[in-house]
């Protein structure tokens, strides 16, 4: 159960980070165009939110998966002793 949740969090976090990276690239191209300059603050805010949110979810999934592996190993050690 815990490993599935960890994998889900890491997957969703990766999707958010990828989405944020795409928005950063689009904002860089939009900076050169004259008609989309008004939307740059909104684009950068959304990009940073997606990147930070994705990193938090990915990190939480990684740490949750790591805790799950450590507890599984310690459970196995106790049962053999």
N, C-alpha and C positions, 0 to 999 in steps of 0.2 A: 504494500500500500504506500509506504513512504517513498520507495524508489519511483513509483509511478507519478506521484505528486512532484518529486524533485525533477523528473524528466519533463513533466508538463510545464513547470515554472521555467526551466532552462529553455524549453522550446519557445514559449511565449516571449520570454525575455530576448531571445535571439531574433525573433520576428520584429519586436519593437525596436531593437538596435538597428536592424537592417532598414526598417522604415525610416528611422531618424537619419541614417546615412544617406538614403535616397533623397530625403528632403534637403539635406545639406548640399548635395550635388545640384539639385534643382535650384536652390537659392543662389549658388555660385553662378549658374548660367543666367538666372533672372537678374542678377546684379548688372549684367552687361546690357540688358534690354531696358528701354526707357519706360515702357508702359506698365511694367510689373514692379516698379520700385516702391510703390506704396504698400505692397504686400510683403516686403522683406522682413519687417519686424515680426509679423505674425508667423511667417515661415520659420524664422530662426527660433522663435519661442516654442513652436510645435516640435521642431527638430530636437532642441535641447531637452524638452520634456520627454520625448520618445526615447532619446538616448539614455537619459538618466533613469527613467522608469524601467527601461529594458535592462540596464545594467543592474539595477536593484533586484529585479525579478530573477535574472540570471544568477546573480550572486547568492540570492536566497535559495534557489534550487541547487546550486553547487554545494552550499554549506549543509543543506538538508540531506542531500545525497551522501555527503561525507560523514555526517553523524550517523546515518543509517548503516553505512558500511562498518563503521567502528563498533556500533552496538551489536551488529551481526557477528563480527569476529569475536567480540568478548563473550557473547552468548555461547558460541561454539567452544571457546576455551573452558568455560565453566562446566559444560556438559561432559567433557572428556576427562576432567580432573576428578 
